[in-house]
């Protein structure tokens, strides 16, 4: 049978770890709160409530 190259598993692991690290850093930075607040205000203005 065909065997997967070893580097694919290493690359996949590195990408997953970096992805989780960036998500964690983004959540702890509180930047998402500002984006959520702005998005909420924009949506309320479009509806005509705000």
N, C-alpha and C positions, 0 to 999 in steps of 0.2 A: 504494500500500500504506500500511499504518498504521505510523507511525514512533514509537518509544518516546521518551517525554520524557527530556530530558537529566538532570534531577534524579534520576531513578531510578538511573542509573549512579553518580552522585556519592554518593547515600545508600548504595547497595550497597557501594561502596568504603570509605566511612567505617565502616560496620558491620563489614565484614571486618577492617579495620585495628584497630579497637577490640577485636574479638573475639580476634585474635591477640595484641594487647598485654596483654589481661587474662589470657589463658592463660599467656603468658610470665611475667607478674608473679606469678601463682599458683604456677607451678612453681619460680620462684626464691625464693619466700617460705618454702619448706619446710613450709608448712601442710599440704600433702597427706600428708606423712609422719605427722603426728599423727593425721589422719583415718584413714589406712590402718591404723595401729597399733591405734586404738580399734576399728575395724571388725573387725580380725582377732581381737582379744580377745573381742569380743561373739560372733562366730561360733564360736570355740572353746568359749566357755562354753555356748552353745546346744547344741553337739554333745556336750558333757560331757568334753572333753579337758582344758580349762584350769582 
